[in-house]
Amino acid sequence: METTIMLASALSGVNLLLLGAVTAVWVRNYRTFGTPLIAGLIAFGAVLLVENAVAIYFFFSMESLYSGDPHVQQAVLVMRALQAVALGVLAYVTVR
Amino acid sequence: MDATSHRSHDKTLWYLLTATRGGPNRARIVRALAERPRNANRLADELGVGYKTVRHHLDTLQEHGVVEAGGDDYGKLYFVTDRVEREWDTFERIAEEIDG
């Protein structure tokens, strides 16, 4: 596998861990408060969990999609990195 | 404070008290302080939460303008701010859901 796509897969793995952590907090709090705000956050977390799992699946199973064009690989990596930064910030404010 | 910033603070309060890891404990702290001002030690005892945890929550709540401190440094008493009293309906809806 190309290094760029391997890094992108690793970042999706990081995203899954961050999403797992914040979604676990929201699920626990939903049991206490049961408010629409937290239900919305759980839905947001669940969809992004699926999105990252699908991304990893694509990186491993459809490598040929990316292998021809280094620009595509870079774009994919940058977007995974931006999502990791966004989730990192959200996780920080949620667990602190 | 205009209506818009009032509403956005309202949302921050919801997130801080219901969507964060320490949210339920923070809500219990605010409820206890609304009843009457207390110091950090007292809060830790009454809520059965560690002193350091209580200190951390009080600092966070203070940063967000939810509580304020008075008195000398050691036995500092904490109060809920006027801001929270103005948003008491919001807070009551949050606090109703937690026990103890």
N, CA and C atoms of all chains as a GROMACS GRO file, in nm:
protein
  588
    1MET      N    1   0.084  -0.121   0.000
    1MET     CA    2   0.000   0.000   0.000
    1MET      C    3   0.088   0.126   0.000
    2GLU      N    4   0.046   0.227  -0.074
    2GLU     CA    5   0.120   0.354  -0.079
    2GLU      C    6   0.128   0.416   0.062
    3THR      N    7   0.240   0.479   0.088
    3THR     CA    8   0.258   0.540   0.221
    3THR      C    9   0.148   0.642   0.252
    4THR      N   10   0.113   0.722   0.152
    4THR     CA   11   0.012   0.827   0.176
    4THR      C   12  -0.121   0.766   0.220
    5ILE      N   13  -0.162   0.661   0.151
    5ILE     CA   14  -0.290   0.597   0.184
    5ILE      C   15  -0.280   0.522   0.318
    6MET      N   16  -0.159   0.471   0.346
    6MET     CA   17  -0.139   0.406   0.475
    6MET      C   18  -0.155   0.507   0.589
    7LEU      N   19  -0.096   0.627   0.569
    7LEU     CA   20  -0.111   0.734   0.669
    7LEU      C   21  -0.258   0.775   0.683
    8ALA      N   22  -0.326   0.783   0.569
    8ALA     CA   23  -0.469   0.819   0.572
    8ALA      C   24  -0.548   0.715   0.651
    9SER      N   25  -0.514   0.587   0.634
    9SER     CA   26  -0.582   0.481   0.709
    9SER      C   27  -0.555   0.494   0.858
   10ALA      N   28  -0.430   0.524   0.892
   10ALA     CA   29  -0.394   0.540   1.032
   10ALA      C   30  -0.472   0.657   1.094
   11LEU      N   31  -0.485   0.768   1.018
   11LEU     CA   32  -0.561   0.882   1.069
   11LEU      C   33  -0.709   0.848   1.088
   12SER      N   34  -0.763   0.768   0.996
   12SER     CA   35  -0.901   0.723   1.014
   12SER      C   36  -0.914   0.638   1.140
   13GLY      N   37  -0.810   0.560   1.170
   13GLY     CA   38  -0.809   0.482   1.293
   13GLY      C   39  -0.812   0.574   1.416
   14VAL      N   40  -0.731   0.681   1.410
   14VAL     CA   41  -0.730   0.780   1.518
   14VAL      C   42  -0.869   0.844   1.532
   15ASN      N   43  -0.930   0.878   1.417
   15ASN     CA   44  -1.064   0.937   1.420
   15ASN      C   45  -1.165   0.843   1.486
   16LEU      N   46  -1.153   0.713   1.456
   16LEU     CA   47  -1.244   0.615   1.517
   16LEU      C   48  -1.228   0.615   1.669
   17LEU      N   49  -1.103   0.620   1.717
   17LEU     CA   50  -1.080   0.620   1.862
   17LEU      C   51  -1.138   0.746   1.927
   18LEU      N   52  -1.112   0.863   1.865
   18LEU     CA   53  -1.164   0.989   1.921
   18LEU      C   54  -1.316   0.988   1.922
   19LEU      N   55  -1.375   0.943   1.812
   19LEU     CA   56  -1.522   0.937   1.805
   19LEU      C   57  -1.578   0.839   1.906
   20GLY      N   58  -1.508   0.726   1.924
   20GLY     CA   59  -1.551   0.628   2.023
   20GLY      C   60  -1.554   0.689   2.162
   21ALA      N   61  -1.449   0.768   2.193
   21ALA     CA   62  -1.440   0.829   2.326
   21ALA      C   63  -1.552   0.931   2.348
   22VAL      N   64  -1.573   1.023   2.252
   22VAL     CA   65  -1.676   1.126   2.276
   22VAL      C   66  -1.816   1.066   2.270
   23THR      N   67  -1.838   0.969   2.180
   23THR     CA   68  -1.970   0.909   2.171
   23THR      C   69  -2.003   0.831   2.299
   24ALA      N   70  -1.902   0.767   2.359
   24ALA     CA   71  -1.924   0.695   2.485
   24ALA      C   72  -1.969   0.793   2.595
   25VAL      N   73  -1.904   0.911   2.601
   25VAL     CA   74  -1.945   1.013   2.699
   25VAL      C   75  -2.091   1.054   2.673
   26TRP      N   76  -2.123   1.079   2.547
   26TRP     CA   77  -2.260   1.125   2.515
   26TRP      C   78  -2.364   1.018   2.547
   27VAL      N   79  -2.331   0.890   2.517
   27VAL     CA   80  -2.427   0.783   2.545
   27VAL      C   81  -2.451   0.774   2.697
   28ARG      N   82  -2.341   0.783   2.774
   28ARG     CA   83  -2.355   0.777   2.920
   28ARG      C   84  -2.441   0.894   2.969
   29ASN      N   85  -2.412   1.014   2.919
   29ASN     CA   86  -2.489   1.130   2.964
   29ASN      C   87  -2.634   1.125   2.913
   30TYR      N   88  -2.653   1.064   2.798
   30TYR     CA   89  -2.791   1.054   2.746
   30TYR      C   90  -2.878   0.973   2.842
   31ARG      N   91  -2.817   0.872   2.904
   31ARG     CA   92  -2.891   0.791   3.002
   31ARG      C   93  -2.935   0.878   3.119
   32THR      N   94  -2.854   0.978   3.154
   32THR     CA   95  -2.890   1.068   3.264
   32THR      C   96  -2.989   1.175   3.220
   33PHE      N   97  -2.958   1.244   3.109
   33PHE     CA   98  -3.035   1.363   3.074
   33PHE      C   99  -3.141   1.339   2.967
   34GLY      N  100  -3.112   1.249   2.874
   34GLY     CA  101  -3.208   1.219   2.768
   34GLY      C  102  -3.257   1.338   2.687
   35THR      N  103  -3.170   1.436   2.662
   35THR     CA  104  -3.215   1.556   2.590
   35THR      C  105  -3.185   1.544   2.440
   36PRO      N  106  -3.264   1.619   2.359
   36PRO     CA  107  -3.242   1.618   2.213
   36PRO      C  108  -3.100   1.661   2.175
   37LEU      N  109  -3.042   1.754   2.249
   37LEU     CA  110  -2.905   1.797   2.219
   37LEU      C  111  -2.810   1.676   2.216
   38ILE      N  112  -2.818   1.592   2.320
   38ILE     CA  113  -2.725   1.480   2.327
   38ILE      C  114  -2.762   1.373   2.225
   39ALA      N  115  -2.893   1.355   2.199
   39ALA     CA  116  -2.933   1.260   2.096
   39ALA      C  117  -2.872   1.301   1.962
   40GLY      N  118  -2.874   1.431   1.934
   40GLY     CA  119  -2.815   1.482   1.810
   40GLY      C  120  -2.666   1.457   1.805
   41LEU      N  121  -2.597   1.478   1.917
   41LEU     CA  122  -2.453   1.454   1.921
   41LEU      C  123  -2.421   1.306   1.898
   42ILE      N  124  -2.503   1.218   1.957
   42ILE     CA  125  -2.482   1.074   1.938
   42ILE      C  126  -2.501   1.037   1.790
   43ALA      N  127  -2.604   1.094   1.727
   43ALA     CA  128  -2.628   1.068   1.585
   43ALA      C  129  -2.509   1.116   1.503
   44PHE      N  130  -2.459   1.236   1.534
   44PHE     CA  131  -2.341   1.291   1.467
   44PHE      C  132  -2.221   1.197   1.482
   45GLY      N  133  -2.197   1.151   1.604
   45GLY     CA  134  -2.085   1.062   1.630
   45GLY      C  135  -2.100   0.929   1.556
   46ALA      N  136  -2.223   0.875   1.555
   46ALA     CA  137  -2.247   0.745   1.491
   46ALA      C  138  -2.221   0.754   1.341
   47VAL      N  139  -2.270   0.862   1.278
   47VAL     CA  140  -2.252   0.876   1.133
   47VAL      C  141  -2.104   0.889   1.099
   48LEU      N  142  -2.030   0.968   1.178
   48LEU     CA  143  -1.887   0.983   1.149
   48LEU      C  144  -1.809   0.855   1.178
   49LEU      N  145  -1.855   0.776   1.274
   49LEU     CA  146  -1.792   0.646   1.297
   49LEU      C  147  -1.805   0.559   1.173
   50VAL      N  148  -1.926   0.555   1.118
   50VAL     CA  149  -1.949   0.477   0.996
   50VAL      C  150  -1.864   0.532   0.882
   51GLU      N  151  -1.862   0.664   0.870
   51GLU     CA  152  -1.786   0.727   0.761
   51GLU      C  153  -1.638   0.687   0.766
   52ASN      N  154  -1.580   0.686   0.885
   52ASN     CA  155  -1.440   0.650   0.897
   52ASN      C  156  -1.416   0.500   0.874
   53ALA      N  157  -1.511   0.418   0.918
   53ALA     CA  158  -1.498   0.274   0.893
   53ALA      C  159  -1.503   0.247   0.743
   54VAL      N  160  -1.595   0.314   0.674
   54VAL     CA  161  -1.606   0.300   0.528
   54VAL      C  162  -1.478   0.348   0.460
   55ALA      N  163  -1.424   0.459   0.508
   55ALA     CA  164  -1.300   0.512   0.451
   55ALA      C  165  -1.188   0.409   0.461
   56ILE      N  166  -1.174   0.346   0.578
   56ILE     CA  167  -1.068   0.246   0.596
   56ILE      C  168  -1.091   0.128   0.500
   57TYR      N  169  -1.217   0.087   0.489
   57TYR     CA  170  -1.251  -0.021   0.397
   57TYR      C  171  -1.207   0.015   0.255
   58PHE      N  172  -1.238   0.138   0.212
   58PHE     CA  173  -1.198   0.182   0.078
   58PHE      C  174  -1.047   0.182   0.061
   59PHE      N  175  -0.976   0.231   0.161
   59PHE     CA  176  -0.831   0.242   0.150
   59PHE      C  177  -0.769   0.103   0.129
   60PHE      N  178  -0.824   0.002   0.198
   60PHE     CA  179  -0.766  -0.131   0.188
   60PHE      C  180  -0.814  -0.208   0.065
   61SER      N  181  -0.943  -0.193   0.034
   61SER     CA  182  -0.998  -0.281  -0.069
   61SER      C  183  -0.997  -0.219  -0.208
   62MET      N  184  -0.988  -0.088  -0.215
   62MET     CA  185  -0.995  -0.025  -0.346
   62MET      C  186  -0.875   0.063  -0.370
   63GLU      N  187  -0.762   0.006  -0.338
   63GLU     CA  188  -0.639   0.081  -0.353
   63GLU      C  189  -0.618   0.131  -0.495
   64SER      N  190  -0.666   0.051  -0.592
   64SER     CA  191  -0.647   0.088  -0.732
   64SER      C  192  -0.712   0.223  -0.765
   65LEU      N  193  -0.817   0.257  -0.690
   65LEU     CA  194  -0.882   0.387  -0.709
   65LEU      C  195  -0.784   0.502  -0.689
   66TYR      N  196  -0.695   0.484  -0.592
   66TYR     CA  197  -0.606   0.593  -0.554
   66TYR      C  198  -0.467   0.582  -0.615
   67SER      N  199  -0.429   0.458  -0.655
   67SER     CA  200  -0.287   0.434  -0.683
   67SER      C  201  -0.233   0.514  -0.802
   68GLY      N  202  -0.321   0.549  -0.897
   68GLY     CA  203  -0.271   0.616  -1.016
   68GLY      C  204  -0.232   0.760  -0.997
   69ASP      N  205  -0.292   0.826  -0.898
   69ASP     CA  206  -0.279   0.972  -0.893
   69ASP      C  207  -0.232   1.021  -0.755
   70PRO      N  208  -0.108   1.065  -0.746
   70PRO     CA  209  -0.056   1.112  -0.616
   70PRO      C  210  -0.133   1.233  -0.562
   71HIS      N  211  -0.192   1.314  -0.653
   71HIS     CA  212  -0.269   1.430  -0.604
   71HIS      C  213  -0.393   1.387  -0.529
   72VAL      N  214  -0.458   1.284  -0.580
   72VAL     CA  215  -0.576   1.230  -0.512
   72VAL      C  216  -0.536   1.179  -0.374
   73GLN      N  217  -0.424   1.107  -0.370
   73GLN     CA  218  -0.379   1.054  -0.241
   73GLN      C  219  -0.352   1.166  -0.140
   74GLN      N  220  -0.288   1.273  -0.190
   74GLN     CA  221  -0.259   1.385  -0.099
   74GLN      C  222  -0.388   1.450  -0.049
   75ALA      N  223  -0.484   1.467  -0.142
   75ALA     CA  224  -0.611   1.529  -0.102
   75ALA      C  225  -0.680   1.445   0.004
   76VAL      N  226  -0.679   1.313  -0.018
   76VAL     CA  227  -0.741   1.222   0.078
   76VAL      C  228  -0.673   1.234   0.214
   77LEU      N  229  -0.540   1.238   0.212
   77LEU     CA  230  -0.465   1.248   0.338
   77LEU      C  231  -0.495   1.379   0.410
   78VAL      N  232  -0.497   1.490   0.335
   78VAL     CA  233  -0.525   1.621   0.397
   78VAL      C  234  -0.662   1.621   0.461
   79MET      N  235  -0.762   1.564   0.394
   79MET     CA  236  -0.897   1.564   0.451
   79MET      C  237  -0.908   1.477   0.575
   80ARG      N  238  -0.838   1.362   0.574
   80ARG     CA  239  -0.835   1.278   0.695
   80ARG      C  240  -0.769   1.355   0.810
   81ALA      N  241  -0.661   1.426   0.778
   81ALA     CA  242  -0.589   1.501   0.882
   81ALA      C  243  -0.676   1.613   0.938
   82LEU      N  244  -0.749   1.684   0.848
   82LEU     CA  245  -0.836   1.792   0.897
   82LEU      C  246  -0.945   1.735   0.989
   83GLN      N  247  -1.000   1.621   0.952
   83GLN     CA  248  -1.103   1.562   1.038
   83GLN      C  249  -1.044   1.521   1.173
   84ALA      N  250  -0.921   1.470   1.171
   84ALA     CA  251  -0.856   1.430   1.296
   84ALA      C  252  -0.836   1.552   1.388
   85VAL      N  253  -0.797   1.667   1.328
   85VAL     CA  254  -0.780   1.789   1.408
   85VAL      C  255  -0.913   1.832   1.467
   86ALA      N  256  -1.018   1.833   1.383
   86ALA     CA  257  -1.151   1.874   1.430
   86ALA      C  258  -1.198   1.785   1.545
   87LEU      N  259  -1.183   1.654   1.529
   87LEU     CA  260  -1.229   1.562   1.632
   87LEU      C  261  -1.142   1.571   1.757
   88GLY      N  262  -1.013   1.600   1.738
   88GLY     CA  263  -0.924   1.617   1.853
   88GLY      C  264  -0.969   1.734   1.940
   89VAL      N  265  -1.004   1.845   1.875
   89VAL     CA  266  -1.051   1.962   1.949
   89VAL      C  267  -1.181   1.931   2.021
   90LEU      N  268  -1.274   1.867   1.950
   90LEU     CA  269  -1.403   1.834   2.011
   90LEU      C  270  -1.386   1.738   2.129
   91ALA      N  271  -1.297   1.639   2.113
   91ALA     CA  272  -1.273   1.544   2.222
   91ALA      C  273  -1.212   1.616   2.342
   92TYR      N  274  -1.120   1.710   2.314
   92TYR     CA  275  -1.056   1.783   2.424
   92TYR      C  276  -1.159   1.860   2.507
   93VAL      N  277  -1.247   1.936   2.440
   93VAL     CA  278  -1.344   2.015   2.518
   93VAL      C  279  -1.451   1.927   2.584
   94THR      N  280  -1.470   1.807   2.532
   94THR     CA  281  -1.573   1.720   2.588
   94THR      C  282  -1.525   1.643   2.711
   95VAL      N  283  -1.398   1.605   2.713
   95VAL     CA  284  -1.353   1.527   2.829
   95VAL      C  285  -1.291   1.613   2.938
   96ARG      N  286  -1.266   1.739   2.912
   96ARG     CA  287  -1.196   1.818   3.014
   96ARG      C  288  -1.290   1.866   3.125
   97MET      N  289  -2.673   4.255   2.826
   97MET     CA  290  -2.660   4.141   2.737
   97MET      C  291  -2.784   4.131   2.645
   98ASP      N  292  -2.761   4.122   2.514
   98ASP     CA  293  -2.876   4.113   2.424
   98ASP      C  294  -2.927   3.970   2.416
   99ALA      N  295  -3.039   3.955   2.347
   99ALA     CA  296  -3.106   3.824   2.343
   99ALA      C  297  -3.019   3.718   2.277
  100THR      N  298  -2.943   3.758   2.174
  100THR     CA  299  -2.863   3.660   2.101
  100THR      C  300  -2.754   3.599   2.188
  101SER      N  301  -2.679   3.683   2.258
  101SER     CA  302  -2.571   3.629   2.338
  101SER      C  303  -2.629   3.550   2.456
  102HIS      N  304  -2.747   3.591   2.500
  102HIS     CA  305  -2.814   3.516   2.604
  102HIS      C  306  -2.842   3.374   2.557
  103ARG      N  307  -2.894   3.363   2.435
  103ARG     CA  308  -2.924   3.230   2.383
  103ARG      C  309  -2.798   3.147   2.362
  104SER      N  310  -2.691   3.212   2.315
  104SER     CA  311  -2.572   3.132   2.289
  104SER      C  312  -2.509   3.085   2.420
  105HIS      N  313  -2.521   3.166   2.524
  105HIS     CA  314  -2.470   3.120   2.652
  105HIS      C  315  -2.554   3.003   2.701
  106ASP      N  316  -2.683   3.013   2.675
  106ASP     CA  317  -2.775   2.906   2.707
  106ASP      C  318  -2.726   2.773   2.647
  107LYS      N  319  -2.687   2.774   2.521
  107LYS     CA  320  -2.638   2.654   2.452
  107LYS      C  321  -2.507   2.605   2.515
  108THR      N  322  -2.420   2.699   2.548
  108THR     CA  323  -2.293   2.661   2.611
  108THR      C  324  -2.320   2.590   2.743
  109LEU      N  325  -2.415   2.644   2.818
  109LEU     CA  326  -2.449   2.584   2.947
  109LEU      C  327  -2.501   2.441   2.928
  110TRP      N  328  -2.585   2.423   2.826
  110TRP     CA  329  -2.634   2.288   2.797
  110TRP      C  330  -2.518   2.195   2.766
  111TYR      N  331  -2.427   2.241   2.680
  111TYR     CA  332  -2.315   2.152   2.643
  111TYR      C  333  -2.229   2.120   2.765
  112LEU      N  334  -2.196   2.226   2.839
  112LEU     CA  335  -2.107   2.211   2.954
  112LEU      C  336  -2.164   2.115   3.060
  113LEU      N  337  -2.295   2.123   3.079
  113LEU     CA  338  -2.355   2.045   3.188
  113LEU      C  339  -2.411   1.911   3.144
  114THR      N  340  -2.443   1.896   3.016
  114THR     CA  341  -2.505   1.769   2.977
  114THR      C  342  -2.422   1.686   2.880
  115ALA      N  343  -2.331   1.748   2.806
  115ALA     CA  344  -2.264   1.672   2.699
  115ALA      C  345  -2.117   1.644   2.727
  116THR      N  346  -2.063   1.692   2.838
  116THR     CA  347  -1.922   1.667   2.868
  116THR      C  348  -1.908   1.555   2.970
  117ARG      N  349  -1.788   1.500   2.977
  117ARG     CA  350  -1.764   1.388   3.068
  117ARG      C  351  -1.798   1.426   3.213
  118GLY      N  352  -1.758   1.549   3.254
  118GLY     CA  353  -1.784   1.591   3.392
  118GLY      C  354  -1.920   1.656   3.412
  119GLY      N  355  -2.002   1.660   3.306
  119GLY     CA  356  -2.129   1.733   3.308
  119GLY      C  357  -2.220   1.702   3.425
  120PRO      N  358  -2.254   1.574   3.447
  120PRO     CA  359  -2.345   1.544   3.558
  120PRO      C  360  -2.292   1.594   3.693
  121ASN      N  361  -2.162   1.577   3.720
  121ASN     CA  362  -2.107   1.629   3.845
  121ASN      C  363  -2.110   1.781   3.850
  122ARG      N  364  -2.083   1.845   3.738
  122ARG     CA  365  -2.090   1.993   3.735
  122ARG      C  366  -2.232   2.040   3.765
  123ALA      N  367  -2.330   1.969   3.708
  123ALA     CA  368  -2.470   2.007   3.733
  123ALA      C  369  -2.504   1.991   3.882
  124ARG      N  370  -2.452   1.884   3.944
  124ARG     CA  371  -2.478   1.864   4.088
  124ARG      C  372  -2.413   1.975   4.170
  125ILE      N  373  -2.294   2.019   4.127
  125ILE     CA  374  -2.226   2.128   4.198
  125ILE      C  375  -2.308   2.257   4.188
  126VAL      N  376  -2.356   2.288   4.067
  126VAL     CA  377  -2.434   2.411   4.050
  126VAL      C  378  -2.561   2.406   4.136
  127ARG      N  379  -2.625   2.287   4.137
  127ARG     CA  380  -2.747   2.274   4.216
  127ARG      C  381  -2.720   2.295   4.365
  128ALA      N  382  -2.609   2.237   4.412
  128ALA     CA  383  -2.574   2.253   4.554
  128ALA      C  384  -2.544   2.400   4.586
  129LEU      N  385  -2.472   2.468   4.495
  129LEU     CA  386  -2.434   2.608   4.520
  129LEU      C  387  -2.554   2.702   4.511
  130ALA      N  388  -2.653   2.664   4.432
  130ALA     CA  389  -2.773   2.748   4.420
  130ALA      C  390  -2.852   2.743   4.550
  131GLU      N  391  -2.847   2.628   4.614
  131GLU     CA  392  -2.916   2.609   4.741
  131GLU      C  393  -2.852   2.701   4.846
  132ARG      N  394  -2.719   2.692   4.858
  132ARG     CA  395  -2.644   2.788   4.937
  132ARG      C  396  -2.496   2.778   4.903
  133PRO      N  397  -2.423   2.890   4.917
  133PRO     CA  398  -2.280   2.891   4.884
  133PRO      C  399  -2.202   2.793   4.973
  134ARG      N  400  -2.103   2.729   4.914
  134ARG     CA  401  -2.021   2.635   4.988
  134ARG      C  402  -1.876   2.649   4.942
  135ASN      N  403  -1.783   2.593   5.020
  135ASN     CA  404  -1.645   2.589   4.971
  135ASN      C  405  -1.616   2.453   4.907
  136ALA      N  406  -1.500   2.443   4.844
  136ALA     CA  407  -1.469   2.324   4.765
  136ALA      C  408  -1.466   2.196   4.849
  137ASN      N  409  -1.411   2.208   4.972
  137ASN     CA  410  -1.404   2.093   5.061
  137ASN      C  411  -1.540   2.036   5.093
  138ARG      N  412  -1.628   2.128   5.129
  138ARG     CA  413  -1.763   2.094   5.166
  138ARG      C  414  -1.836   2.024   5.050
  139LEU      N  415  -1.817   2.082   4.930
  139LEU     CA  416  -1.879   2.024   4.810
  139LEU      C  417  -1.830   1.882   4.786
  140ALA      N  418  -1.698   1.863   4.802
  140ALA     CA  419  -1.640   1.731   4.779
  140ALA      C  420  -1.702   1.629   4.874
  141ASP      N  421  -1.714   1.668   5.001
  141ASP     CA  422  -1.775   1.578   5.100
  141ASP      C  423  -1.919   1.546   5.066
  142GLU      N  424  -1.996   1.651   5.040
  142GLU     CA  425  -2.139   1.632   5.023
  142GLU      C  426  -2.174   1.554   4.897
  143LEU      N  427  -2.093   1.575   4.793
  143LEU     CA  428  -2.126   1.508   4.667
  143LEU      C  429  -2.052   1.376   4.651
  144GLY      N  430  -1.962   1.346   4.746
  144GLY     CA  431  -1.886   1.222   4.737
  144GLY      C  432  -1.793   1.219   4.616
  145VAL      N  433  -1.736   1.335   4.585
  145VAL     CA  434  -1.645   1.348   4.470
  145VAL      C  435  -1.510   1.394   4.525
  146GLY      N  436  -1.400   1.353   4.463
  146GLY     CA  437  -1.269   1.393   4.510
  146GLY      C  438  -1.248   1.544   4.508
  147TYR      N  439  -1.165   1.593   4.603
  147TYR     CA  440  -1.141   1.737   4.614
  147TYR      C  441  -1.084   1.794   4.484
  148LYS      N  442  -0.988   1.724   4.424
  148LYS     CA  443  -0.925   1.773   4.302
  148LYS      C  444  -1.025   1.783   4.186
  149THR      N  445  -1.114   1.685   4.181
  149THR     CA  446  -1.218   1.686   4.078
  149THR      C  447  -1.309   1.807   4.096
  150VAL      N  448  -1.350   1.829   4.222
  150VAL     CA  449  -1.436   1.943   4.251
  150VAL      C  450  -1.366   2.074   4.211
  151ARG      N  451  -1.239   2.086   4.248
  151ARG     CA  452  -1.161   2.206   4.213
  151ARG      C  453  -1.160   2.227   4.061
  152HIS      N  454  -1.135   2.119   3.988
  152HIS     CA  455  -1.132   2.128   3.842
  152HIS      C  456  -1.266   2.176   3.787
  153HIS      N  457  -1.375   2.117   3.838
  153HIS     CA  458  -1.508   2.157   3.791
  153HIS      C  459  -1.538   2.302   3.826
  154LEU      N  460  -1.500   2.343   3.948
  154LEU     CA  461  -1.526   2.482   3.989
  154LEU      C  462  -1.450   2.579   3.898
  155ASP      N  463  -1.325   2.544   3.866
  155ASP     CA  464  -1.248   2.632   3.775
  155ASP      C  465  -1.315   2.642   3.639
  156THR      N  466  -1.359   2.528   3.587
  156THR     CA  467  -1.427   2.529   3.456
  156THR      C  468  -1.555   2.611   3.462
  157LEU      N  469  -1.634   2.590   3.567
  157LEU     CA  470  -1.760   2.664   3.581
  157LEU      C  471  -1.735   2.814   3.596
  158GLN      N  472  -1.625   2.846   3.664
  158GLN     CA  473  -1.589   2.987   3.683
  158GLN      C  474  -1.549   3.051   3.548
  159GLU      N  475  -1.469   2.976   3.471
  159GLU     CA  476  -1.429   3.024   3.337
  159GLU      C  477  -1.550   3.056   3.250
  160HIS      N  478  -1.656   2.977   3.268
  160HIS     CA  479  -1.776   2.995   3.185
  160HIS      C  480  -1.878   3.089   3.250
  161GLY      N  481  -1.839   3.154   3.358
  161GLY     CA  482  -1.929   3.251   3.421
  161GLY      C  483  -2.050   3.188   3.486
  162VAL      N  484  -2.037   3.063   3.529
  162VAL     CA  485  -2.150   2.997   3.593
  162VAL      C  486  -2.144   3.014   3.745
  163VAL      N  487  -2.022   3.009   3.800
  163VAL     CA  488  -2.006   3.034   3.944
  163VAL      C  489  -1.900   3.142   3.965
  164GLU      N  490  -1.903   3.203   4.084
  164GLU     CA  491  -1.796   3.297   4.120
  164GLU      C  492  -1.756   3.271   4.264
  165ALA      N  493  -1.633   3.312   4.296
  165ALA     CA  494  -1.582   3.284   4.430
  165ALA      C  495  -1.579   3.412   4.512
  166GLY      N  496  -1.598   3.395   4.643
  166GLY     CA  497  -1.585   3.508   4.734
  166GLY      C  498  -1.512   3.462   4.860
  167GLY      N  499  -1.466   3.559   4.940
  167GLY     CA  500  -1.399   3.522   5.065
  167GLY      C  501  -1.251   3.502   5.043
  168ASP      N  502  -1.180   3.458   5.148
  168ASP     CA  503  -1.035   3.444   5.137
  168ASP      C  504  -0.997   3.320   5.059
  169ASP      N  505  -0.871   3.311   5.022
  169ASP     CA  506  -0.826   3.207   4.931
  169ASP      C  507  -0.849   3.066   4.983
  170TYR      N  508  -0.825   3.044   5.109
  170TYR     CA  509  -0.828   2.908   5.160
  170TYR      C  510  -0.969   2.851   5.167
  171GLY      N  511  -1.055   2.922   5.235
  171GLY     CA  512  -1.191   2.870   5.250
  171GLY      C  513  -1.289   2.932   5.153
  172LYS      N  514  -1.238   2.973   5.034
  172LYS     CA  515  -1.319   3.041   4.933
  172LYS      C  516  -1.458   2.982   4.917
  173LEU      N  517  -1.560   3.069   4.927
  173LEU     CA  518  -1.697   3.024   4.907
  173LEU      C  519  -1.735   3.046   4.761
  174TYR      N  520  -1.809   2.953   4.707
  174TYR     CA  521  -1.854   2.966   4.568
  174TYR      C  522  -2.004   2.992   4.563
  175PHE      N  523  -2.041   3.084   4.471
  175PHE     CA  524  -2.181   3.122   4.450
  175PHE      C  525  -2.217   3.099   4.303
  176VAL      N  526  -2.344   3.080   4.273
  176VAL     CA  527  -2.383   3.085   4.132
  176VAL      C  528  -2.395   3.232   4.091
  177THR      N  529  -2.364   3.262   3.965
  177THR     CA  530  -2.367   3.401   3.918
  177THR      C  531  -2.510   3.444   3.885
  178ASP      N  532  -2.529   3.577   3.873
  178ASP     CA  533  -2.660   3.631   3.834
  178ASP      C  534  -2.704   3.574   3.700
  179ARG      N  535  -2.603   3.553   3.615
  179ARG     CA  536  -2.630   3.501   3.482
  179ARG      C  537  -2.705   3.368   3.489
  180VAL      N  538  -2.660   3.281   3.579
  180VAL     CA  539  -2.726   3.151   3.593
  180VAL      C  540  -2.866   3.170   3.651
  181GLU      N  541  -2.878   3.265   3.744
  181GLU     CA  542  -3.010   3.288   3.802
  181GLU      C  543  -3.108   3.336   3.696
  182ARG      N  544  -3.055   3.416   3.599
  182ARG     CA  545  -3.142   3.460   3.489
  182ARG      C  546  -3.181   3.344   3.398
  183GLU      N  547  -3.097   3.241   3.394
  183GLU     CA  548  -3.126   3.126   3.307
  183GLU      C  549  -3.173   3.007   3.390
  184TRP      N  550  -3.237   3.039   3.501
  184TRP     CA  551  -3.268   2.933   3.595
  184TRP      C  552  -3.359   2.825   3.536
  185ASP      N  553  -3.451   2.866   3.445
  185ASP     CA  554  -3.541   2.768   3.383
  185ASP      C  555  -3.462   2.660   3.310
  186THR      N  556  -3.361   2.705   3.234
  186THR     CA  557  -3.275   2.611   3.162
  186THR      C  558  -3.210   2.517   3.260
  187PHE      N  559  -3.153   2.578   3.366
  187PHE     CA  560  -3.080   2.495   3.459
  187PHE      C  561  -3.171   2.394   3.530
  188GLU      N  562  -3.289   2.438   3.565
  188GLU     CA  563  -3.380   2.347   3.634
  188GLU      C  564  -3.415   2.225   3.550
  189ARG      N  565  -3.431   2.250   3.419
  189ARG     CA  566  -3.461   2.137   3.330
  189ARG      C  567  -3.345   2.038   3.328
  190ILE      N  568  -3.222   2.091   3.336
  190ILE     CA  569  -3.105   2.002   3.338
  190ILE      C  570  -3.099   1.927   3.472
  191ALA      N  571  -3.116   2.003   3.580
  191ALA     CA  572  -3.096   1.948   3.714
  191ALA      C  573  -3.202   1.844   3.751
  192GLU      N  574  -3.322   1.860   3.695
  192GLU     CA  575  -3.430   1.765   3.726
  192GLU      C  576  -3.390   1.621   3.694
  193GLU      N  577  -3.304   1.608   3.594
  193GLU     CA  578  -3.273   1.474   3.543
  193GLU      C  579  -3.169   1.399   3.626
  194ILE      N  580  -3.096   1.471   3.710
  194ILE     CA  581  -2.993   1.400   3.785
  194ILE      C  582  -3.035   1.379   3.930
  195ASP      N  583  -2.991   1.268   3.985
  195ASP     CA  584  -3.025   1.245   4.124
  195ASP      C  585  -2.902   1.256   4.213
  196GLY      N  586  -2.924   1.275   4.340
  196GLY     CA  587  -2.817   1.276   4.440
  196GLY      C  588  -2.729   1.396   4.444
   0.00000   0.00000   0.00000
